[in-house]
């Protein structure tokens, strides 16, 4: 963030492509719904990292963490869709 002279980590090269993907997939604007878009992009990135480490959603340990991250991501997608439909 400091090296790229940005005010938020979500405006850096790491998150910007993820946020653009969320905008495109869900047909929403980051400017209108930044909180939900950030959560979805961050949780998607985290989930993919955990899955790449061969962790599967489960009821115990690291799998539980992955399951809850995916669940919270889905919850924010639903909230975002409800906000857009209004």
N, C-alpha and C positions, 0 to 999 in steps of 0.2 A: 504494500500500500504506500509506504513512504517512498520507495524507489520509483514508483509510477506516478507520484504526486497526486494521489486520489484521496478523497475524504472518507471513503468507506471501502472495506474489503470486497464488497459486492460489485464495485465498479472496476475491479482489477481484471487482468487477463485470465485469471483462473475462473472467476464466476461469470463473467460477461457472456461467454458462449452458452453456459447452462441457463442463464436467465433468458437469453434469446430463444433457446429451445423451448422453454416453458411458455413463453409468450406465443410462439408459433403453434405449439401443440394444443394449447388451451384457448387460443384466440383472445388473449387478454393483453392489457397494456401494463408494463411495469410501473409506469408513472402513476397510474390510477390505483394499483393494488400492490405496492412494494412489499408489504409485510408478508403476505401469502406467497408471493412470487419468490421472495428470498428463502422462505422456509422450504418450499418445494424444491428449489434448486439445490440448496444445501443438503437436504435429506436425500435427494436423489444421488448426489455425488458421494455422500457418506455410505449409502446403501451399496452402491456399485463397488466402492473400495472394500467393504466387508465381504461382499459376494466374491470378489476377486481373491480374497484370502481364504476362500473355500468354507465360509461360514454360511450356514443355512438357518432360516428362521425356525425357532423352536421355543419351548417353554422354559428353557434353562440357560443360564450363563450368557455368553456372547450372542447366541442365537435369539435369546429373548430381547436383547438390546436391538438387534437387527429387526426383529418383528415389530417392536414398538416404534422404531424410526419409520418403517414402511407404513405403519398404521397412522402415524401422525402426518406423514406426507399425504396419504390418501384423504385424511380428514381435512387438511387444508385445501386440497383440490376440490372437495365437495363445498367447503365454505366459499372458495373463490368462484365456483360455478354459480352458487346461490347469489353471490354479490353481483355477478355480471348479469344474471337474469333479471334483477330488480330494475 
